[in-house]
Every structure is written in structure tokens, then in C-alpha cells.
Amino acid sequence: MTLTSLLIASEEQLAPLIAPPLVIAGVAALAFFMMGLVTFAYRDVANRQAQKRSSSTGQAGAHDGAQH
């Protein structure tokens, strides 16, 4: 490297962050935790809907129309 490029590199400033890196990581972890709670809360909604449909038709083992 030349002296000029070394001087330019030494004077270069990094972009400031809005918060320390650990705070940003904590906010991201909290966001993922909250999304996980929402996912966990709705884990059996499809099963409840399938049970309602099968009980309303009167067939105990009725398939919901999706052929596998």
C-alpha cells in the first residue's frame, strides 16, 4: 500500500450505529421470541378446524378433500 492509501484508510470513519451491537442483537432476539410465541399459540388451529368439519358431516374419519 502506498502512503496515500494508508492515510485515507486511517482517516475513514465507520458509520455510526443507532445502538450498541448487543442492544441490536437483543431486539432481534426478542422479535424472534415474540414471533415464536405467536406461532406456538396457533399450533393447533388447523387441527381444531379439521375436527369441526369432520364432526359436522357426521363421518368420524372424513378426509378434508386433500388427496395424498
C-alpha positions in Angstrom: 0.0 0.0 0.0 1.2 3.5 -0.7 1.4 6.2 1.9 -1.6 8.0 0.4 -3.9 4.9 0.6 -2.7 4.3 4.2 -3.6 7.8 5.2 -7.0 7.6 3.5 -7.7 4.3 5.3 -6.7 5.7 8.6 -9.0 8.7 8.3 -12.0 6.7 7.1 -14.8 6.7 9.7 -17.2 3.9 10.2 -20.9 4.6 10.0 -22.4 5.1 13.5 -24.9 2.6 14.8 -28.2 3.7 16.4 -27.5 1.4 19.4 -24.6 -0.8 20.6 -24.4 -4.1 18.8 -25.6 -6.1 21.9 -28.8 -4.0 22.1 -29.5 -4.6 18.4 -28.9 -8.3 18.9 -31.2 -8.3 21.9 -34.0 -6.5 20.0 -33.7 -9.1 17.2 -33.8 -12.0 19.7 -36.9 -10.5 21.3 -38.6 -10.1 18.0 -37.9 -13.8 17.1 -39.1 -14.9 20.5 -42.3 -13.0 20.1 -42.9 -14.5 16.6 -42.2 -17.9 18.2 -44.9 -17.3 20.8 -47.4 -16.4 18.1 -46.6 -19.5 16.2 -46.8 -21.6 19.3 -50.2 -20.0 20.2 -51.7 -21.0 16.8 -50.1 -24.5 16.6 -53.4 -26.4 16.8 -55.8 -24.2 14.9 -55.7 -26.4 11.7 -56.4 -29.5 13.8 -59.4 -27.8 15.5 -60.8 -26.7 12.1 -60.5 -30.3 10.7 -62.3 -31.7 13.8 -65.2 -29.2 13.3 -65.6 -30.2 9.7 -65.5 -33.9 10.3 -68.0 -33.7 13.2 -70.4 -31.6 11.1 -70.5 -34.1 8.3 -71.2 -37.0 10.6 -68.3 -39.0 9.4 -65.7 -39.8 12.1 -62.7 -40.3 9.8 -63.7 -37.9 7.0 -60.9 -36.6 4.9 -60.8 -32.9 4.3 -60.7 -33.2 0.5 -56.9 -33.2 0.0 -55.8 -36.4 -1.7 -52.3 -37.6 -1.0 
